[in-house]
Amino acid sequence: MSRRYNLNRLSHFVATVDAGTITGAAEALGISKAVVSKQLQRLEEDVGTPLLLRNTRHLQPTAAGRQFYEDAKSALTQANNAFERVQDRDRVPKGTLRITAPVDFGVSYVAPFLAKFQDTYPEVMVDLHLSDGLVDIIEDRFDLAFRIGWLTDSSNLARKLLDFEVIAICSPTTAARANIREPEDLSEIPFVQSSVMSGRTEWVFEKDTQSKAVSPNVISEINITLAMVAHVMNGYCYTVLPDFLLKDDLRQGRLKRLLPDWSLMKGGVYTVTPPNRVRSNALKRFLELAHQNISV
């Protein structure tokens, strides 16, 4: 019969190594120094080897103690996760979620998903803010942001939801009039630029081993994708946008892809949450289902 160990002593040992002193461990655990000291002594008796080097001011793990610390901390983490998973299973999501998303993506993807989510979890109230501008989720106190494009380094927590390709598009009338065959032919057509991309001076088209840079002739800058598409549909101009936002217009012939044999950059759609914030059960469930169900 295998020997049974007092697993509570793992938490005393890990807390002591983390704090560097028995006093610090006792404060973290909310118990007396005498209890911590006694449990450490018995733990070393259990394992049959010294785990800590003691002096008057500080404690350091021995070589065996360092390995034991890593294993013990991993075991405690798994145990805590097991508790949380059981608690989450039986906890009904409720409360308020503040979510922001780009306008087109919010209308076409987030809002339909949100309707299904709230059918399942009616106690979750969602405040959905749609904007094609860059929102500071910490300053504006959002729980979640959907971001399209290329993320800059930040302390926020991001997870990729979708991949996309940027494509050049115009109206069928513009395509017939301009007769674009090579990237350099785009200089014949004025360009509608997203204000998110303001300052960008060229687009690089690639095919096989070829690479050609195009400097667009910008005639307008617009901050809403829907307005960019309307402009392109009704004017002699072109723009570049993520392909998944255009699939219905392309399929129904309202837009035409230029240079389909050439590729522009690829990007992603991400869910972004603030760092160091406890996630509510509603947010956890929303994220889990969004990543399972939102697709293009």
Sine and cosine of phi, psi and omega as CSV:
sin_phi,cos_phi,sin_psi,cos_psi,sin_omega,cos_omega
0.00,0.00,0.77,-0.64,-0.03,-1.00
-0.95,0.32,0.50,-0.86,-0.02,-1.00
-0.96,0.27,0.61,-0.79,0.04,-1.00
-0.99,-0.15,0.72,-0.70,-0.02,-1.00
-0.94,-0.35,0.43,-0.90,0.08,-1.00
-0.99,0.12,0.98,-0.18,-0.10,-1.00
-0.96,0.28,-0.27,0.96,0.08,-1.00
-0.88,0.48,-0.45,0.89,-0.02,-1.00
-0.92,0.39,-0.37,0.93,0.06,-1.00
-0.88,0.48,-0.66,0.75,-0.03,-1.00
-0.93,0.38,-0.56,0.83,0.05,-1.00
-0.91,0.41,-0.66,0.75,-0.02,-1.00
-0.93,0.37,-0.73,0.68,-0.01,-1.00
-0.88,0.47,-0.68,0.74,0.02,-1.00
-0.89,0.45,-0.59,0.81,0.00,-1.00
-0.93,0.36,-0.69,0.72,0.04,-1.00
-0.90,0.43,-0.66,0.75,0.00,-1.00
-0.89,0.45,-0.66,0.75,-0.06,-1.00
-0.99,0.13,-0.48,0.87,-0.04,-1.00
1.00,0.07,-0.15,0.99,0.03,-1.00
-0.56,-0.83,0.38,-0.92,0.08,-1.00
-0.93,0.36,-0.58,0.81,0.03,-1.00
-0.87,0.50,-0.73,0.69,0.01,-1.00
-0.90,0.45,-0.64,0.77,0.03,-1.00
-0.90,0.43,-0.67,0.74,0.00,-1.00
-0.88,0.47,-0.66,0.75,0.03,-1.00
-0.91,0.42,-0.66,0.75,-0.01,-1.00
-0.91,0.41,-0.59,0.81,-0.05,-1.00
-1.00,0.01,-0.25,0.97,-0.01,-1.00
0.96,0.29,0.55,0.83,0.02,-1.00
-0.74,-0.67,0.02,-1.00,-0.05,-1.00
-0.99,0.15,0.38,-0.93,0.06,-1.00
-0.89,0.45,-0.57,0.82,-0.03,-1.00
-0.89,0.45,-0.64,0.76,0.01,-1.00
-0.91,0.42,-0.71,0.71,0.00,-1.00
-0.88,0.48,-0.73,0.69,-0.03,-1.00
-0.87,0.49,-0.69,0.72,-0.01,-1.00
-0.91,0.41,-0.66,0.75,-0.02,-1.00
-0.93,0.36,-0.57,0.82,0.07,-1.00
-0.91,0.42,-0.65,0.76,0.02,-1.00
-0.88,0.47,-0.70,0.71,-0.02,-1.00
-0.94,0.35,-0.53,0.85,0.05,-1.00
-0.90,0.44,-0.68,0.73,0.04,-1.00
-0.91,0.42,-0.55,0.83,0.09,-1.00
-0.92,0.39,-0.62,0.79,0.02,-1.00
-0.88,0.47,-0.71,0.70,-0.10,-1.00
-1.00,0.07,-0.28,0.96,0.07,-1.00
0.97,0.23,0.39,0.92,0.02,-1.00
-0.40,-0.92,0.50,-0.86,0.06,-1.00
-0.90,0.43,0.69,-0.73,0.03,-1.00
-0.94,-0.33,-0.35,0.94,-0.07,-1.00
-0.74,-0.67,0.63,-0.78,0.16,-0.99
-0.99,-0.14,0.84,-0.55,-0.12,-0.99
-0.96,-0.29,0.65,-0.76,0.27,-0.96
-0.68,-0.73,-0.14,-0.99,-0.14,-0.99
-0.94,0.34,-0.42,0.91,-0.10,-0.99
-0.91,-0.40,-0.45,0.89,-0.21,-0.98
-0.55,-0.84,0.36,-0.93,0.07,-1.00
-0.86,-0.50,0.67,-0.75,0.08,-1.00
-0.79,-0.62,0.66,-0.75,0.04,-1.00
-0.95,0.32,0.59,-0.80,0.15,-0.99
-0.95,0.31,0.03,-1.00,0.05,-1.00
-0.86,0.51,-0.69,0.72,0.05,-1.00
-0.92,0.40,-0.59,0.81,-0.01,-1.00
-0.91,0.41,-0.60,0.80,0.02,-1.00
-0.90,0.43,-0.69,0.72,0.04,-1.00
-0.92,0.40,-0.66,0.75,0.00,-1.00
-0.90,0.44,-0.61,0.79,0.01,-1.00
-0.87,0.49,-0.73,0.68,-0.01,-1.00
-0.87,0.49,-0.70,0.71,-0.01,-1.00
-0.92,0.39,-0.66,0.75,-0.03,-1.00
-0.91,0.41,-0.68,0.74,-0.01,-1.00
-0.90,0.43,-0.64,0.77,0.04,-1.00
-0.89,0.45,-0.67,0.75,0.00,-1.00
-0.90,0.44,-0.66,0.75,0.02,-1.00
-0.91,0.41,-0.64,0.77,0.03,-1.00
-0.89,0.46,-0.70,0.71,0.02,-1.00
-0.90,0.44,-0.62,0.79,0.01,-1.00
-0.91,0.42,-0.69,0.72,0.02,-1.00
-0.89,0.45,-0.65,0.76,0.03,-1.00
-0.89,0.45,-0.60,0.80,0.03,-1.00
-0.89,0.46,-0.68,0.73,0.05,-1.00
-0.88,0.48,-0.71,0.71,-0.05,-1.00
-0.91,0.42,-0.62,0.78,0.00,-1.00
-0.90,0.43,-0.66,0.75,0.02,-1.00
-0.92,0.40,-0.68,0.73,0.01,-1.00
-0.90,0.44,-0.66,0.75,-0.01,-1.00
-0.91,0.42,-0.57,0.82,-0.03,-1.00
-0.88,0.48,-0.60,0.80,-0.09,-1.00
-0.99,-0.16,0.03,1.00,-0.03,-1.00
-0.98,-0.18,0.86,-0.52,-0.03,-1.00
-0.98,0.22,0.82,-0.57,0.05,-1.00
-0.86,0.51,0.72,-0.69,0.03,-1.00
-0.41,-0.91,0.15,-0.99,0.00,-1.00
0.97,-0.26,-0.27,-0.96,-0.07,-1.00
-0.90,-0.44,0.69,-0.73,0.11,-0.99
-0.90,-0.44,0.76,-0.64,0.11,-0.99
-0.97,-0.24,0.88,-0.47,-0.12,-0.99
-0.80,-0.60,0.65,-0.76,0.10,-1.00
-0.82,-0.57,0.54,-0.84,-0.02,-1.00
-0.42,-0.91,0.42,-0.91,0.14,-0.99
-0.87,0.50,0.45,-0.89,-0.15,-0.99
-0.86,0.51,-0.84,0.54,-0.05,-1.00
-0.86,0.50,-0.73,0.69,-0.02,-1.00
-0.91,0.42,-0.62,0.79,0.02,-1.00
-0.90,0.43,-0.68,0.74,-0.01,-1.00
-0.93,0.36,-0.72,0.69,-0.15,-0.99
-0.99,0.13,-0.47,0.88,-0.14,-0.99
-0.83,-0.56,-0.74,0.67,-0.09,-1.00
-0.95,0.32,-0.74,0.67,-0.04,-1.00
-0.88,0.48,-0.71,0.71,0.06,-1.00
-0.88,0.47,-0.65,0.76,0.04,-1.00
-0.91,0.42,-0.64,0.77,-0.01,-1.00
-0.86,0.50,-0.64,0.77,0.01,-1.00
-0.87,0.49,-0.68,0.73,0.02,-1.00
-0.93,0.37,-0.63,0.78,0.00,-1.00
-0.88,0.48,-0.69,0.72,-0.05,-1.00
-0.97,0.24,-0.35,0.94,0.16,-0.99
-0.90,0.43,-0.59,0.81,-0.01,-1.00
-0.99,0.13,-0.60,0.80,-0.06,-1.00
-0.82,-0.58,0.97,0.25,-0.09,-1.00
-0.93,0.38,-0.23,0.97,0.00,-1.00
-1.00,0.08,0.01,1.00,0.07,-1.00
-0.99,-0.11,0.86,-0.51,0.08,-1.00
-0.99,-0.13,0.78,-0.62,-0.05,-1.00
-0.91,-0.42,0.79,-0.62,0.12,-0.99
-0.98,-0.22,0.98,-0.19,-0.08,-1.00
-0.99,-0.17,0.86,-0.51,-0.02,-1.00
-0.92,-0.39,0.88,-0.48,-0.02,-1.00
-0.97,-0.24,0.80,-0.60,-0.01,-1.00
-0.36,-0.93,0.67,-0.74,0.08,-1.00
-1.00,0.03,0.01,1.00,0.11,-0.99
-0.99,0.10,0.29,-0.96,0.01,-1.00
-0.99,0.13,0.89,-0.46,-0.06,-1.00
-0.99,-0.16,0.69,-0.73,0.09,-1.00
-1.00,0.09,0.97,-0.25,-0.15,-0.99
-0.94,0.34,-0.43,0.90,0.02,-1.00
-0.98,0.22,-0.78,0.62,-0.03,-1.00
-0.89,0.46,-0.63,0.78,-0.03,-1.00
-1.00,-0.02,0.09,1.00,0.14,-0.99
0.85,0.53,0.74,0.68,0.13,-0.99
-1.00,-0.01,0.58,-0.82,0.07,-1.00
-0.99,0.14,-0.47,0.88,-0.11,-0.99
-0.43,-0.90,0.65,-0.76,0.12,-0.99
-0.80,-0.60,0.65,-0.76,0.21,-0.98
-1.00,-0.10,0.81,-0.59,-0.03,-1.00
-0.85,-0.52,0.68,-0.73,0.00,-1.00
-0.92,-0.40,0.77,-0.64,0.11,-0.99
0.81,-0.58,-0.84,-0.54,-0.16,-0.99
-0.72,-0.69,0.91,-0.41,-0.11,-0.99
-0.97,0.23,0.63,-0.77,0.16,-0.99
-1.00,0.03,0.35,-0.94,0.02,-1.00
-0.89,0.45,0.71,-0.70,0.05,-1.00
-0.34,-0.94,0.11,-0.99,0.02,-1.00
-1.00,0.10,-0.10,1.00,0.02,-1.00
-0.92,0.38,0.39,-0.92,-0.03,-1.00
-0.99,-0.16,0.88,-0.48,-0.08,-1.00
-0.87,-0.49,0.55,-0.83,0.07,-1.00
-0.63,-0.77,0.76,-0.65,-0.06,-1.00
-0.95,0.31,0.72,-0.69,0.02,-1.00
-0.98,-0.21,-0.69,0.72,-0.07,-1.00
-0.57,-0.82,0.39,-0.92,0.19,-0.98
-0.96,-0.28,0.47,-0.88,0.09,-1.00
-0.52,-0.86,0.20,-0.98,0.09,-1.00
-0.85,-0.53,0.67,-0.74,0.11,-0.99
-0.98,0.18,0.71,-0.71,0.02,-1.00
-0.75,-0.66,0.40,-0.92,0.07,-1.00
-1.00,-0.04,0.74,-0.68,-0.06,-1.00
-0.67,-0.74,0.39,-0.92,0.09,-1.00
-0.41,-0.91,-0.02,-1.00,0.07,-1.00
-0.98,0.22,0.39,-0.92,0.07,-1.00
-0.85,0.53,-0.59,0.81,0.02,-1.00
-0.90,0.44,-0.69,0.72,0.03,-1.00
-0.90,0.43,-0.67,0.74,-0.01,-1.00
-0.88,0.48,-0.66,0.75,0.00,-1.00
-0.93,0.37,-0.61,0.79,-0.04,-1.00
-0.96,0.29,-0.64,0.77,-0.12,-0.99
-1.00,0.09,-0.52,0.86,0.01,-1.00
0.81,0.59,0.89,0.46,-0.04,-1.00
-0.99,0.16,0.86,-0.51,0.02,-1.00
-0.90,-0.43,-0.49,0.87,-0.02,-1.00
-0.75,-0.66,0.41,-0.91,0.00,-1.00
-0.79,0.61,-0.61,0.79,-0.04,-1.00
-0.91,0.41,-0.35,0.94,0.03,-1.00
-0.93,0.37,-0.28,0.96,0.00,-1.00
-0.90,0.43,-0.28,0.96,0.05,-1.00
-0.90,0.44,-0.29,0.96,0.03,-1.00
-0.96,0.28,-0.33,0.94,-0.13,-0.99
-0.91,-0.41,0.72,-0.69,0.13,-0.99
-0.89,0.45,0.39,-0.92,-0.12,-0.99
-0.87,-0.49,0.70,-0.71,0.10,-1.00
-0.98,-0.19,0.85,-0.52,-0.12,-0.99
-0.95,-0.30,0.63,-0.78,0.14,-0.99
-0.96,0.26,0.70,-0.71,0.01,-1.00
-0.90,0.44,-0.38,0.92,0.08,-1.00
-0.90,0.44,-0.50,0.87,-0.02,-1.00
-0.99,-0.14,0.24,0.97,-0.04,-1.00
-0.85,0.52,0.66,-0.75,-0.04,-1.00
0.99,-0.12,-0.24,0.97,0.05,-1.00
-0.96,0.27,0.79,-0.62,-0.13,-0.99
-0.97,-0.23,-0.21,0.98,0.00,-1.00
-0.38,-0.93,0.37,-0.93,0.10,-0.99
-0.85,-0.52,0.70,-0.72,-0.06,-1.00
-0.96,-0.26,0.87,-0.50,0.04,-1.00
-0.99,-0.17,0.65,-0.76,-0.02,-1.00
-0.77,-0.64,0.61,-0.80,0.09,-1.00
-0.50,-0.87,0.85,-0.52,-0.07,-1.00
0.80,0.60,-0.88,-0.47,-0.01,-1.00
-0.99,-0.13,0.04,1.00,-0.03,-1.00
-1.00,0.02,0.53,-0.85,0.07,-1.00
-0.60,-0.80,0.83,-0.56,-0.03,-1.00
-0.76,-0.65,0.78,-0.62,0.01,-1.00
-1.00,-0.10,0.69,-0.72,0.00,-1.00
-0.87,-0.50,0.80,-0.60,0.09,-1.00
-0.99,-0.11,0.95,-0.33,-0.11,-0.99
-0.95,0.30,0.48,-0.88,0.09,-1.00
-1.00,-0.05,1.00,-0.01,-0.13,-0.99
-0.97,0.26,0.83,-0.55,0.05,-1.00
-0.94,-0.34,-0.30,0.96,0.03,-1.00
-0.38,-0.93,0.42,-0.91,0.03,-1.00
-0.77,-0.64,0.81,-0.59,-0.13,-0.99
-0.78,-0.63,0.62,-0.78,-0.09,-1.00
-0.99,-0.14,-0.02,1.00,0.00,-1.00
-0.82,-0.57,0.79,-0.61,-0.04,-1.00
-0.87,0.50,-0.66,0.75,0.01,-1.00
-0.84,0.54,-0.64,0.77,0.01,-1.00
-0.94,0.34,-0.59,0.81,0.06,-1.00
-0.87,0.48,-0.71,0.70,0.00,-1.00
-0.89,0.45,-0.68,0.73,0.02,-1.00
-0.88,0.47,-0.65,0.76,0.03,-1.00
-0.88,0.48,-0.74,0.67,-0.05,-1.00
-0.92,0.40,-0.62,0.78,0.00,-1.00
-0.89,0.45,-0.50,0.86,-0.15,-0.99
-0.93,-0.36,0.06,1.00,-0.03,-1.00
-0.73,-0.68,0.18,-0.98,0.06,-1.00
-1.00,0.03,1.00,0.03,-0.09,-1.00
-0.20,-0.98,0.09,-1.00,0.08,-1.00
-0.61,-0.79,0.17,-0.99,0.08,-1.00
-0.47,-0.88,0.06,-1.00,0.11,-0.99
-0.81,-0.58,0.71,-0.70,-0.05,-1.00
-0.50,-0.86,0.31,-0.95,0.08,-1.00
-0.87,0.50,0.69,-0.73,-0.11,-0.99
-0.88,0.47,-0.58,0.82,-0.10,-0.99
-0.94,0.35,-0.34,0.94,0.04,-1.00
-0.98,0.18,-0.18,0.98,-0.15,-0.99
-0.90,-0.44,0.01,1.00,-0.20,-0.98
-0.87,0.49,-0.63,0.78,0.00,-1.00
-0.93,0.38,-0.69,0.72,0.01,-1.00
-0.91,0.42,-0.60,0.80,0.04,-1.00
-0.94,0.35,-0.68,0.73,-0.04,-1.00
-0.91,0.42,-0.59,0.80,-0.04,-1.00
-1.00,-0.01,0.06,1.00,0.12,-0.99
0.99,0.13,0.14,0.99,0.02,-1.00
-0.97,0.23,-0.38,0.92,0.06,-1.00
-0.76,-0.65,0.35,-0.94,0.04,-1.00
-0.74,-0.67,0.69,-0.72,0.05,-1.00
-0.98,0.18,0.74,-0.67,0.08,-1.00
-1.00,-0.02,0.59,-0.81,0.08,-1.00
0.77,0.63,0.84,0.54,-0.06,-1.00
-0.89,0.45,-0.32,0.95,0.02,-1.00
-0.99,0.10,-0.12,0.99,0.00,-1.00
-0.95,-0.30,0.52,-0.85,-0.04,-1.00
-0.91,-0.42,0.63,-0.78,0.18,-0.98
-0.97,-0.23,-0.25,-0.97,-0.07,-1.00
-0.94,0.33,0.39,-0.92,0.10,-1.00
-0.95,-0.30,0.42,-0.91,-0.01,-1.00
-0.51,-0.86,-0.24,-0.97,-0.05,-1.00
-0.59,-0.81,0.34,-0.94,0.19,-0.98
-0.96,-0.27,0.75,-0.67,-0.11,-0.99
-0.81,-0.59,0.51,-0.86,0.29,-0.96
-0.99,-0.11,0.74,-0.68,-0.07,-1.00
-0.79,-0.61,0.78,-0.62,0.03,-1.00
-0.82,-0.57,0.43,-0.90,-0.01,-1.00
-0.92,0.40,0.47,-0.88,0.03,-1.00
-0.98,0.20,0.34,-0.94,0.17,-0.98
0.80,0.59,0.58,0.81,0.07,-1.00
-0.82,-0.58,0.74,-0.67,0.02,-1.00
-0.91,0.41,0.80,-0.60,-0.01,-1.00
-0.99,0.11,0.77,-0.64,0.07,-1.00
-0.93,0.36,0.31,-0.95,0.04,-1.00
-0.89,0.45,-0.54,0.84,0.04,-1.00
-0.90,0.45,-0.69,0.73,0.00,-1.00
-0.93,0.38,-0.67,0.74,0.04,-1.00
-0.84,0.54,-0.72,0.70,-0.05,-1.00
-0.94,0.34,-0.63,0.78,0.02,-1.00
-0.88,0.48,-0.73,0.69,0.01,-1.00
-0.89,0.46,-0.71,0.71,-0.02,-1.00
-0.85,0.52,-0.74,0.68,-0.06,-1.00
-0.96,0.27,-0.56,0.83,0.03,-1.00
-0.88,0.48,-0.69,0.72,-0.02,-1.00
-0.95,0.32,-0.35,0.94,0.04,-1.00
-1.00,0.06,-0.46,0.89,-0.22,-0.97
-0.88,-0.48,-0.38,0.93,-0.01,-1.00
-1.00,0.09,0.87,-0.49,0.00,-1.00
-0.55,-0.83,0.25,-0.97,-0.01,-1.00
-0.90,-0.44,0.00,0.00,0.00,0.00
